[in-house]
Amino acid sequence: MVKDDVIWNVRRGLELSAEQLMSAAEARGRLDAAVREWFDGWDLLLTPTVQVMPFPTEKRWPREIDGVELETYVEWMRSCSVVSATRCPAVSVPGGFVDGLPVGLQLVGAPWSDDRLLRLTRVYERATRFAEQAPRL
């Protein structure tokens, strides 16, 4: 039992040709090299967890962001899916509140730095104490 959106996503993957898969593997190699080079100069990458403010639970997913129509359900969480492609460890933490609603911050570490990322996450949590605050409902 999975959502129709997930079924759509799996079907899209099954439709990929051998040529598309080989192209993706080559792109993966280029991405891995670029990520390693970027983290040679930086300890941590901070991004929004998603590109939208919290939305009503009745919505399956936002259909537009800032007037731009979204074609698929994965686009509203592109910052997460892009980071997933890097294979870097990432964690989402409370980033504070906007208009009383919680927003998330994604902390991304260098490849294979899971333990360091968790230590930095703990430092962030102690410094901000956002996790101890509840949203106004």
N, CA, C and O atoms as a GROMACS GRO file, in nm:
protein
  548
    1MET      N    1   0.084  -0.118   0.000
    1MET     CA    2   0.000   0.000   0.000
    1MET      C    3   0.089   0.124   0.000
    1MET      O    4   0.148   0.160   0.102
    2VAL      N    5   0.098   0.188  -0.115
    2VAL     CA    6   0.174   0.311  -0.128
    2VAL      C    7   0.092   0.415  -0.204
    2VAL      O    8  -0.004   0.381  -0.275
    3LYS      N    9   0.129   0.539  -0.188
    3LYS     CA   10   0.059   0.648  -0.256
    3LYS      C   11   0.076   0.639  -0.408
    3LYS      O   12   0.176   0.586  -0.458
    4ASP      N   13  -0.022   0.691  -0.478
    4ASP     CA   14  -0.013   0.697  -0.624
    4ASP      C   15   0.111   0.771  -0.670
    4ASP      O   16   0.170   0.736  -0.772
    5ASP      N   17   0.152   0.874  -0.595
    5ASP     CA   18   0.270   0.950  -0.632
    5ASP      C   19   0.396   0.863  -0.632
    5ASP      O   20   0.482   0.878  -0.718
    6VAL      N   21   0.406   0.773  -0.537
    6VAL     CA   22   0.522   0.683  -0.528
    6VAL      C   23   0.518   0.584  -0.644
    6VAL      O   24   0.621   0.556  -0.705
    7ILE      N   25   0.401   0.531  -0.673
    7ILE     CA   26   0.387   0.438  -0.786
    7ILE      C   27   0.430   0.507  -0.916
    7ILE      O   28   0.502   0.447  -0.997
    8TRP      N   29   0.388   0.632  -0.935
    8TRP     CA   30   0.427   0.709  -1.052
    8TRP      C   31   0.579   0.719  -1.060
    8TRP      O   32   0.638   0.701  -1.166
    9ASN      N   33   0.642   0.747  -0.946
    9ASN     CA   34   0.786   0.764  -0.942
    9ASN      C   35   0.858   0.634  -0.979
    9ASN      O   36   0.954   0.637  -1.056
   10VAL      N   37   0.814   0.522  -0.927
   10VAL     CA   38   0.875   0.393  -0.958
   10VAL      C   39   0.859   0.361  -1.106
   10VAL      O   40   0.952   0.315  -1.171
   11ARG      N   41   0.740   0.385  -1.158
   11ARG     CA   42   0.718   0.358  -1.302
   11ARG      C   43   0.811   0.441  -1.389
   11ARG      O   44   0.863   0.392  -1.489
   12ARG      N   45   0.831   0.566  -1.352
   12ARG     CA   46   0.924   0.652  -1.428
   12ARG      C   47   1.064   0.589  -1.429
   12ARG      O   48   1.131   0.588  -1.532
   13GLY      N   49   1.107   0.537  -1.315
   13GLY     CA   50   1.238   0.474  -1.309
   13GLY      C   51   1.247   0.350  -1.394
   13GLY      O   52   1.349   0.325  -1.459
   14LEU      N   53   1.141   0.270  -1.396
   14LEU     CA   54   1.140   0.148  -1.476
   14LEU      C   55   1.140   0.175  -1.625
   14LEU      O   56   1.177   0.088  -1.704
   15GLU      N   57   1.099   0.294  -1.665
   15GLU     CA   58   1.093   0.331  -1.807
   15GLU      C   59   1.228   0.379  -1.861
   15GLU      O   60   1.241   0.400  -1.982
   16LEU      N   61   1.328   0.395  -1.775
   16LEU     CA   62   1.458   0.445  -1.820
   16LEU      C   63   1.527   0.343  -1.910
   16LEU      O   64   1.524   0.223  -1.883
   17SER      N   65   1.590   0.392  -2.016
   17SER     CA   66   1.663   0.306  -2.108
   17SER      C   67   1.804   0.279  -2.054
   17SER      O   68   1.851   0.345  -1.961
   18ALA      N   69   1.871   0.181  -2.115
   18ALA     CA   70   2.009   0.151  -2.078
   18ALA      C   71   2.098   0.273  -2.103
   18ALA      O   72   2.188   0.302  -2.023
   19GLU      N   73   2.073   0.345  -2.212
   19GLU     CA   74   2.151   0.465  -2.243
   19GLU      C   75   2.131   0.572  -2.136
   19GLU      O   76   2.227   0.637  -2.096
   20GLN      N   77   2.008   0.590  -2.091
   20GLN     CA   78   1.981   0.688  -1.986
   20GLN      C   79   2.049   0.648  -1.856
   20GLN      O   80   2.101   0.733  -1.784
   21LEU      N   81   2.048   0.520  -1.824
   21LEU     CA   82   2.112   0.472  -1.702
   21LEU      C   83   2.264   0.491  -1.709
   21LEU      O   84   2.325   0.529  -1.609
   22MET      N   85   2.324   0.467  -1.823
   22MET     CA   86   2.469   0.488  -1.838
   22MET      C   87   2.502   0.637  -1.827
   22MET      O   88   2.602   0.674  -1.764
   23SER      N   89   2.421   0.720  -1.886
   23SER     CA   90   2.442   0.865  -1.876
   23SER      C   91   2.432   0.911  -1.731
   23SER      O   92   2.510   0.994  -1.686
   24ALA      N   93   2.336   0.855  -1.658
   24ALA     CA   94   2.320   0.889  -1.517
   24ALA      C   95   2.442   0.844  -1.436
   24ALA      O   96   2.485   0.914  -1.345
   25ALA      N   97   2.496   0.727  -1.469
   25ALA     CA   98   2.615   0.678  -1.398
   25ALA      C   99   2.735   0.769  -1.422
   25ALA      O  100   2.813   0.795  -1.331
   26GLU      N  101   2.750   0.818  -1.544
   26GLU     CA  102   2.859   0.911  -1.575
   26GLU      C  103   2.839   1.043  -1.501
   26GLU      O  104   2.934   1.100  -1.447
   27ALA      N  105   2.715   1.090  -1.498
   27ALA     CA  106   2.685   1.214  -1.425
   27ALA      C  107   2.711   1.196  -1.277
   27ALA      O  108   2.758   1.288  -1.210
   28ARG      N  109   2.682   1.077  -1.223
   28ARG     CA  110   2.708   1.048  -1.082
   28ARG      C  111   2.856   1.064  -1.051
   28ARG      O  112   2.892   1.121  -0.948
   29GLY      N  113   2.942   1.016  -1.138
   29GLY     CA  114   3.086   1.030  -1.118
   29GLY      C  115   3.128   1.176  -1.114
   29GLY      O  116   3.208   1.216  -1.029
   30ARG      N  117   3.075   1.256  -1.206
   30ARG     CA  118   3.107   1.399  -1.208
   30ARG      C  119   3.056   1.467  -1.082
   30ARG      O  120   3.125   1.551  -1.024
   31LEU      N  121   2.935   1.431  -1.040
   31LEU     CA  122   2.878   1.490  -0.918
   31LEU      C  123   2.962   1.454  -0.796
   31LEU      O  124   2.991   1.540  -0.713
   32ASP      N  125   3.000   1.328  -0.784
   32ASP     CA  126   3.082   1.284  -0.670
   32ASP      C  127   3.211   1.365  -0.661
   32ASP      O  128   3.251   1.408  -0.553
   33ALA      N  129   3.276   1.386  -0.776
   33ALA     CA  130   3.402   1.461  -0.778
   33ALA      C  131   3.378   1.607  -0.738
   33ALA      O  132   3.457   1.664  -0.662
   34ALA      N  133   3.271   1.667  -0.787
   34ALA     CA  134   3.242   1.807  -0.755
   34ALA      C  135   3.208   1.823  -0.607
   34ALA      O  136   3.247   1.921  -0.544
   35VAL      N  137   3.136   1.727  -0.550
   35VAL     CA  138   3.099   1.733  -0.408
   35VAL      C  139   3.224   1.722  -0.321
   35VAL      O  140   3.241   1.799  -0.226
   36ARG      N  141   3.312   1.628  -0.354
   36ARG     CA  142   3.436   1.614  -0.276
   36ARG      C  143   3.519   1.742  -0.283
   36ARG      O  144   3.573   1.786  -0.182
   37GLU      N  145   3.528   1.802  -0.400
   37GLU     CA  146   3.604   1.926  -0.416
   37GLU      C  147   3.541   2.039  -0.334
   37GLU      O  148   3.612   2.115  -0.270
   38TRP      N  149   3.407   2.051  -0.336
   38TRP     CA  150   3.340   2.157  -0.262
   38TRP      C  151   3.367   2.142  -0.113
   38TRP      O  152   3.397   2.241  -0.045
   39PHE      N  153   3.357   2.021  -0.062
   39PHE     CA  154   3.378   1.999   0.082
   39PHE      C  155   3.524   2.008   0.123
   39PHE      O  156   3.554   2.004   0.242
   40ASP      N  157   3.616   2.018   0.028
   40ASP     CA  158   3.755   2.047   0.064
   40ASP      C  159   3.767   2.187   0.124
   40ASP      O  160   3.859   2.213   0.202
   41GLY      N  161   3.675   2.277   0.088
   41GLY     CA  162   3.682   2.414   0.137
   41GLY      C  163   3.577   2.450   0.241
   41GLY      O  164   3.582   2.559   0.298
   42TRP      N  165   3.482   2.360   0.267
   42TRP     CA  166   3.372   2.390   0.360
   42TRP      C  167   3.344   2.272   0.451
   42TRP      O  168   3.362   2.156   0.412
   43ASP      N  169   3.301   2.301   0.573
   43ASP     CA  170   3.271   2.196   0.670
   43ASP      C  171   3.128   2.146   0.662
   43ASP      O  172   3.100   2.029   0.687
   44LEU      N  173   3.036   2.235   0.625
   44LEU     CA  174   2.894   2.203   0.635
   44LEU      C  175   2.817   2.285   0.532
   44LEU      O  176   2.851   2.400   0.505
   45LEU      N  177   2.714   2.226   0.476
   45LEU     CA  178   2.623   2.296   0.386
   45LEU      C  179   2.489   2.309   0.457
   45LEU      O  180   2.436   2.211   0.509
   46LEU      N  181   2.434   2.430   0.459
   46LEU     CA  182   2.304   2.455   0.521
   46LEU      C  183   2.205   2.493   0.411
   46LEU      O  184   2.234   2.580   0.329
   47THR      N  185   2.089   2.426   0.408
   47THR     CA  186   1.986   2.456   0.309
   47THR      C  187   1.849   2.453   0.377
   47THR      O  188   1.835   2.397   0.486
   48PRO      N  189   1.749   2.512   0.314
   48PRO     CA  190   1.614   2.489   0.366
   48PRO      C  191   1.582   2.340   0.349
   48PRO      O  192   1.631   2.276   0.257
   49THR      N  193   1.501   2.287   0.438
   49THR     CA  194   1.461   2.147   0.421
   49THR      C  195   1.372   2.132   0.297
   49THR      O  196   1.389   2.039   0.219
   50VAL      N  197   1.278   2.223   0.280
   50VAL     CA  198   1.193   2.227   0.160
   50VAL      C  199   1.177   2.372   0.116
   50VAL      O  200   1.210   2.465   0.190
   51GLN      N  201   1.125   2.389  -0.004
   51GLN     CA  202   1.115   2.523  -0.062
   51GLN      C  203   0.986   2.596  -0.029
   51GLN      O  204   0.965   2.708  -0.078
   52VAL      N  205   0.900   2.539   0.051
   52VAL     CA  206   0.771   2.602   0.079
   52VAL      C  207   0.748   2.610   0.229
   52VAL      O  208   0.806   2.536   0.308
   53MET      N  209   0.662   2.702   0.265
   53MET     CA  210   0.619   2.712   0.404
   53MET      C  211   0.523   2.595   0.432
   53MET      O  212   0.473   2.534   0.338
   54PRO      N  213   0.499   2.564   0.558
   54PRO     CA  214   0.403   2.457   0.589
   54PRO      C  215   0.270   2.483   0.517
   54PRO      O  216   0.225   2.597   0.507
   55PHE      N  217   0.209   2.374   0.468
   55PHE     CA  218   0.084   2.387   0.393
   55PHE      C  219  -0.022   2.298   0.457
   55PHE      O  220   0.011   2.208   0.535
   56PRO      N  221  -0.149   2.321   0.425
   56PRO     CA  222  -0.257   2.244   0.488
   56PRO      C  223  -0.240   2.093   0.468
   56PRO      O  224  -0.199   2.050   0.360
   57THR      N  225  -0.269   2.015   0.568
   57THR     CA  226  -0.253   1.870   0.560
   57THR      C  227  -0.347   1.807   0.458
   57THR      O  228  -0.324   1.693   0.416
   58GLU      N  229  -0.451   1.877   0.419
   58GLU     CA  230  -0.543   1.822   0.319
   58GLU      C  231  -0.479   1.817   0.181
   58GLU      O  232  -0.521   1.739   0.095
   59LYS      N  233  -0.377   1.899   0.159
   59LYS     CA  234  -0.306   1.899   0.031
   59LYS      C  235  -0.208   1.783   0.028
   59LYS      O  236  -0.134   1.761   0.124
   60ARG      N  237  -0.206   1.707  -0.083
   60ARG     CA  238  -0.106   1.602  -0.097
   60ARG      C  239   0.033   1.662  -0.114
   60ARG      O  240   0.130   1.612  -0.058
   61TRP      N  241   0.040   1.772  -0.191
   61TRP     CA  242   0.165   1.844  -0.211
   61TRP      C  243   0.132   1.978  -0.276
   61TRP      O  244   0.029   1.992  -0.342
   62PRO      N  245   0.219   2.077  -0.258
   62PRO     CA  246   0.195   2.208  -0.317
   62PRO      C  247   0.201   2.200  -0.470
   62PRO      O  248   0.286   2.130  -0.526
   63ARG      N  249   0.112   2.268  -0.537
   63ARG     CA  250   0.107   2.265  -0.684
   63ARG      C  251   0.185   2.380  -0.748
   63ARG      O  252   0.205   2.381  -0.869
   64GLU      N  253   0.229   2.476  -0.667
   64GLU     CA  254   0.308   2.586  -0.720
   64GLU      C  255   0.391   2.648  -0.610
   64GLU      O  256   0.356   2.644  -0.492
   65ILE      N  257   0.502   2.707  -0.652
   65ILE     CA  258   0.589   2.780  -0.560
   65ILE      C  259   0.614   2.917  -0.621
   65ILE      O  260   0.667   2.929  -0.732
   66ASP      N  261   0.575   3.019  -0.548
   66ASP     CA  262   0.598   3.157  -0.591
   66ASP      C  263   0.549   3.180  -0.734
   66ASP      O  264   0.617   3.245  -0.815
   67GLY      N  265   0.431   3.128  -0.764
   67GLY     CA  266   0.370   3.147  -0.895
   67GLY      C  267   0.418   3.053  -1.003
   67GLY      O  268   0.368   3.059  -1.116
   68VAL      N  269   0.513   2.966  -0.973
   68VAL     CA  270   0.564   2.870  -1.072
   68VAL      C  271   0.496   2.735  -1.047
   68VAL      O  272   0.505   2.678  -0.939
   69GLU      N  273   0.426   2.685  -1.150
   69GLU     CA  274   0.355   2.558  -1.138
   69GLU      C  275   0.452   2.441  -1.130
   69GLU      O  276   0.551   2.436  -1.204
   70LEU      N  277   0.424   2.348  -1.041
   70LEU     CA  278   0.507   2.228  -1.026
   70LEU      C  279   0.446   2.115  -1.108
   70LEU      O  280   0.325   2.093  -1.104
   71GLU      N  281   0.530   2.044  -1.180
   71GLU     CA  282   0.481   1.936  -1.265
   71GLU      C  283   0.469   1.803  -1.191
   71GLU      O  284   0.386   1.720  -1.226
   72THR      N  285   0.555   1.783  -1.089
   72THR     CA  286   0.553   1.656  -1.017
   72THR      C  287   0.558   1.679  -0.867
   72THR      O  288   0.594   1.788  -0.821
   73TYR      N  289   0.522   1.577  -0.792
   73TYR     CA  290   0.518   1.590  -0.646
   73TYR      C  291   0.656   1.603  -0.583
   73TYR      O  292   0.666   1.650  -0.470
   74VAL      N  293   0.761   1.564  -0.652
   74VAL     CA  294   0.894   1.571  -0.591
   74VAL      C  295   0.955   1.711  -0.597
   74VAL      O  296   1.051   1.739  -0.525
   75GLU      N  297   0.901   1.798  -0.680
   75GLU     CA  298   0.961   1.930  -0.698
   75GLU      C  299   0.952   2.018  -0.574
   75GLU      O  300   1.039   2.103  -0.553
   76TRP      N  301   0.850   2.001  -0.491
   76TRP     CA  302   0.836   2.088  -0.374
   76TRP      C  303   0.940   2.056  -0.268
   76TRP      O  304   0.961   2.134  -0.175
   77MET      N  305   1.005   1.943  -0.282
   77MET     CA  306   1.110   1.907  -0.185
   77MET      C  307   1.243   1.886  -0.257
   77MET      O  308   1.322   1.799  -0.220
   78ARG      N  309   1.266   1.966  -0.360
   78ARG     CA  310   1.386   1.952  -0.443
   78ARG      C  311   1.516   1.965  -0.363
   78ARG      O  312   1.613   1.895  -0.393
   79SER      N  313   1.520   2.052  -0.263
   79SER     CA  314   1.645   2.067  -0.189
   79SER      C  315   1.684   1.936  -0.120
   79SER      O  316   1.802   1.908  -0.103
   80CYS      N  317   1.586   1.857  -0.079
   80CYS     CA  318   1.617   1.726  -0.020
   80CYS      C  319   1.660   1.626  -0.127
   80CYS      O  320   1.758   1.554  -0.108
   81SER      N  321   1.588   1.622  -0.238
   81SER     CA  322   1.621   1.522  -0.340
   81SER      C  323   1.756   1.552  -0.406
   81SER      O  324   1.829   1.459  -0.441
   82VAL      N  325   1.790   1.679  -0.421
   82VAL     CA  326   1.920   1.713  -0.478
   82VAL      C  327   2.032   1.669  -0.383
   82VAL      O  328   2.133   1.614  -0.427
   83VAL      N  329   2.014   1.692  -0.255
   83VAL     CA  330   2.115   1.649  -0.157
   83VAL      C  331   2.125   1.497  -0.154
   83VAL      O  332   2.234   1.442  -0.141
   84SER      N  333   2.011   1.429  -0.165
   84SER     CA  334   2.014   1.281  -0.168
   84SER      C  335   2.100   1.230  -0.282
   84SER      O  336   2.169   1.130  -0.267
   85ALA      N  337   2.097   1.299  -0.395
   85ALA     CA  338   2.177   1.256  -0.510
   85ALA      C  339   2.326   1.265  -0.482
   85ALA      O  340   2.404   1.193  -0.545
   86THR      N  341   2.368   1.350  -0.389
   86THR     CA  342   2.511   1.363  -0.358
   86THR      C  343   2.563   1.249  -0.272
   86THR      O  344   2.684   1.229  -0.262
   87ARG      N  345   2.473   1.176  -0.210
   87ARG     CA  346   2.506   1.068  -0.116
   87ARG      C  347   2.577   1.120   0.009
   87ARG      O  348   2.641   1.044   0.081
   88CYS      N  349   2.564   1.248   0.034
   88CYS     CA  350   2.619   1.307   0.156
   88CYS      C  351   2.522   1.284   0.271
   88CYS      O  352   2.400   1.279   0.250
   89PRO      N  353   2.574   1.269   0.393
   89PRO     CA  354   2.484   1.259   0.508
   89PRO      C  355   2.412   1.392   0.529
   89PRO      O  356   2.472   1.498   0.514
   90ALA      N  357   2.286   1.384   0.564
   90ALA     CA  358   2.207   1.505   0.587
   90ALA      C  359   2.108   1.481   0.699
   90ALA      O  360   2.062   1.368   0.721
   91VAL      N  361   2.075   1.588   0.768
   91VAL     CA  362   1.977   1.580   0.876
   91VAL      C  363   1.893   1.706   0.872
   91VAL      O  364   1.943   1.815   0.845
   92SER      N  365   1.765   1.690   0.898
   92SER     CA  366   1.676   1.805   0.906
   92SER      C  367   1.653   1.837   1.052
   92SER      O  368   1.623   1.750   1.134
   93VAL      N  369   1.667   1.965   1.084
   93VAL     CA  370   1.651   2.011   1.223
   93VAL      C  371   1.552   2.128   1.225
   93VAL      O  372   1.532   2.193   1.122
   94PRO      N  373   1.492   2.156   1.339
   94PRO     CA  374   1.407   2.274   1.348
   94PRO      C  375   1.488   2.400   1.318
   94PRO      O  376   1.596   2.420   1.373
   95GLY      N  377   1.434   2.484   1.230
   95GLY     CA  378   1.505   2.605   1.192
   95GLY      C  379   1.444   2.731   1.248
   95GLY      O  380   1.490   2.841   1.219
   96GLY      N  381   1.341   2.714   1.329
   96GLY     CA  382   1.273   2.830   1.386
   96GLY      C  383   1.130   2.835   1.339
   96GLY      O  384   1.072   2.733   1.300
   97PHE      N  385   1.071   2.953   1.344
   97PHE     CA  386   0.931   2.971   1.311
   97PHE      C  387   0.913   3.092   1.221
   97PHE      O  388   0.983   3.193   1.236
   98VAL      N  389   0.821   3.082   1.128
   98VAL     CA  390   0.782   3.193   1.043
   98VAL      C  391   0.631   3.206   1.053
   98VAL      O  392   0.559   3.111   1.022
   99ASP      N  393   0.585   3.320   1.095
   99ASP     CA  394   0.441   3.341   1.118
   99ASP      C  395   0.383   3.233   1.210
   99ASP      O  396   0.269   3.190   1.192
  100GLY      N  397   0.462   3.191   1.307
  100GLY     CA  398   0.417   3.093   1.406
  100GLY      C  399   0.426   2.949   1.360
  100GLY      O  400   0.398   2.858   1.439
  101LEU      N  401   0.465   2.924   1.236
  101LEU     CA  402   0.474   2.788   1.184
  101LEU      C  403   0.620   2.742   1.179
  101LEU      O  404   0.709   2.822   1.149
  102PRO      N  405   0.645   2.615   1.209
  102PRO     CA  406   0.783   2.567   1.211
  102PRO      C  407   0.840   2.553   1.070
  102PRO      O  408   0.770   2.516   0.976
  103VAL      N  409   0.968   2.583   1.059
  103VAL     CA  410   1.041   2.560   0.934
  103VAL      C  411   1.164   2.477   0.964
  103VAL      O  412   1.218   2.480   1.075
  104GLY      N  413   1.208   2.402   0.864
  104GLY     CA  414   1.321   2.314   0.883
  104GLY      C  415   1.447   2.364   0.815
  104GLY      O  416   1.441   2.437   0.716
  105LEU      N  417   1.558   2.324   0.869
  105LEU     CA  418   1.690   2.354   0.814
  105LEU      C  419   1.760   2.220   0.791
  105LEU      O  420   1.757   2.133   0.878
  106GLN      N  421   1.821   2.206   0.676
  106GLN     CA  422   1.892   2.082   0.645
  106GLN      C  423   2.042   2.107   0.661
  106GLN      O  424   2.098   2.198   0.601
  107LEU      N  425   2.105   2.024   0.742
  107LEU     CA  426   2.251   2.030   0.759
  107LEU      C  427   2.309   1.915   0.677
  107LEU      O  428   2.266   1.800   0.692
  108VAL      N  429   2.406   1.944   0.592
  108VAL     CA  430   2.464   1.845   0.504
  108VAL      C  431   2.613   1.838   0.530
  108VAL      O  432   2.682   1.940   0.530
  109GLY      N  433   2.663   1.717   0.552
  109GLY     CA  434   2.805   1.697   0.576
  109GLY      C  435   2.875   1.640   0.455
  109GLY      O  436   2.812   1.598   0.359
  110ALA      N  437   3.006   1.639   0.461
  110ALA     CA  438   3.087   1.582   0.354
  110ALA      C  439   3.060   1.431   0.344
  110ALA      O  440   3.014   1.370   0.440
  111PRO      N  441   3.088   1.373   0.229
  111PRO     CA  442   3.069   1.228   0.216
  111PRO      C  443   3.141   1.152   0.328
  111PRO      O  444   3.254   1.183   0.364
  112TRP      N  445   3.073   1.055   0.380
  112TRP     CA  446   3.125   0.965   0.484
  112TRP      C  447   3.154   1.036   0.617
  112TRP      O  448   3.232   0.986   0.697
  113SER      N  449   3.093   1.151   0.640
  113SER     CA  450   3.118   1.224   0.765
  113SER      C  451   2.998   1.219   0.859
  113SER      O  452   2.971   1.315   0.931
  114ASP      N  453   2.927   1.108   0.857
  114ASP     CA  454   2.805   1.096   0.937
  114ASP      C  455   2.827   1.129   1.085
  114ASP      O  456   2.748   1.204   1.144
  115ASP      N  457   2.932   1.075   1.143
  115ASP     CA  458   2.957   1.098   1.285
  115ASP      C  459   2.984   1.246   1.314
  115ASP      O  460   2.935   1.300   1.413
  116ARG      N  461   3.062   1.311   1.229
  116ARG     CA  462   3.090   1.454   1.247
  116ARG      C  463   2.962   1.536   1.230
  116ARG      O  464   2.939   1.630   1.306
  117LEU      N  465   2.879   1.501   1.132
  117LEU     CA  466   2.754   1.572   1.112
  117LEU      C  467   2.665   1.560   1.235
  117LEU      O  468   2.603   1.658   1.276
  118LEU      N  469   2.657   1.443   1.294
  118LEU     CA  470   2.574   1.426   1.414
  118LEU      C  471   2.627   1.510   1.530
  118LEU      O  472   2.549   1.565   1.607
  119ARG      N  473   2.760   1.519   1.543
  119ARG     CA  474   2.816   1.604   1.649
  119ARG      C  475   2.783   1.751   1.624
  119ARG      O  476   2.747   1.823   1.717
  120LEU      N  477   2.795   1.797   1.499
  120LEU     CA  478   2.762   1.936   1.465
  120LEU      C  479   2.612   1.963   1.485
  120LEU      O  480   2.573   2.072   1.525
  121THR      N  481   2.531   1.863   1.455
  121THR     CA  482   2.387   1.877   1.476
  121THR      C  483   2.356   1.897   1.624
  121THR      O  484   2.272   1.980   1.659
  122ARG      N  485   2.423   1.824   1.709
  122ARG     CA  486   2.402   1.840   1.853
  122ARG      C  487   2.444   1.980   1.899
  122ARG      O  488   2.376   2.040   1.982
  123VAL      N  489   2.554   2.030   1.847
  123VAL     CA  490   2.598   2.167   1.880
  123VAL      C  491   2.490   2.267   1.836
  123VAL      O  492   2.456   2.358   1.912
  124TYR      N  493   2.438   2.250   1.717
  124TYR     CA  494   2.332   2.339   1.666
  124TYR      C  495   2.209   2.332   1.757
  124TYR      O  496   2.154   2.435   1.795
  125GLU      N  497   2.166   2.210   1.790
  125GLU     CA  498   2.047   2.195   1.875
  125GLU      C  499   2.066   2.262   2.011
  125GLU      O  500   1.974   2.328   2.061
  126ARG      N  501   2.182   2.246   2.071
  126ARG     CA  502   2.209   2.310   2.201
  126ARG      C  503   2.212   2.462   2.190
  126ARG      O  504   2.168   2.533   2.280
  127ALA      N  505   2.264   2.512   2.078
  127ALA     CA  506   2.276   2.657   2.061
  127ALA      C  507   2.141   2.723   2.033
  127ALA      O  508   2.114   2.832   2.084
  128THR      N  509   2.057   2.658   1.953
  128THR     CA  510   1.931   2.722   1.914
  128THR      C  511   1.814   2.688   2.005
  128THR      O  512   1.726   2.771   2.028
  129ARG      N  513   1.811   2.567   2.057
  129ARG     CA  514   1.701   2.518   2.141
  129ARG      C  515   1.565   2.525   2.070
  129ARG      O  516   1.461   2.527   2.136
  130PHE      N  517   1.565   2.529   1.937
  130PHE     CA  518   1.440   2.532   1.861
  130PHE      C  519   1.354   2.408   1.887
  130PHE      O  520   1.232   2.417   1.886
  131ALA      N  521   1.417   2.295   1.908
  131ALA     CA  522   1.342   2.170   1.929
  131ALA      C  523   1.260   2.173   2.058
  131ALA      O  524   1.167   2.094   2.075
  132GLU      N  525   1.295   2.263   2.148
  132GLU     CA  526   1.224   2.272   2.274
  132GLU      C  527   1.101   2.363   2.265
  132GLU      O  528   1.023   2.372   2.360
  133GLN      N  529   1.084   2.431   2.153
  133GLN     CA  530   0.974   2.524   2.136
  133GLN      C  531   0.863   2.462   2.053
  133GLN      O  532   0.889   2.400   1.950
  134ALA      N  533   0.740   2.480   2.096
  134ALA     CA  534   0.625   2.429   2.023
  134ALA      C  535   0.565   2.542   1.939
  134ALA      O  536   0.568   2.658   1.981
  135PRO      N  537   0.510   2.510   1.822
  135PRO     CA  538   0.446   2.614   1.742
  135PRO      C  539   0.316   2.660   1.807
  135PRO      O  540   0.253   2.585   1.882
  136ARG      N  541   0.278   2.784   1.778
  136ARG     CA  542   0.149   2.834   1.826
  136ARG      C  543   0.042   2.776   1.736
  136ARG      O  544   0.045   2.795   1.614
  137LEU      N  545  -0.053   2.707   1.795
  137LEU     CA  546  -0.161   2.649   1.713
  137LEU      C  547  -0.290   2.725   1.732
  137LEU      O  548  -0.391   2.690   1.672
   0.00000   0.00000   0.00000
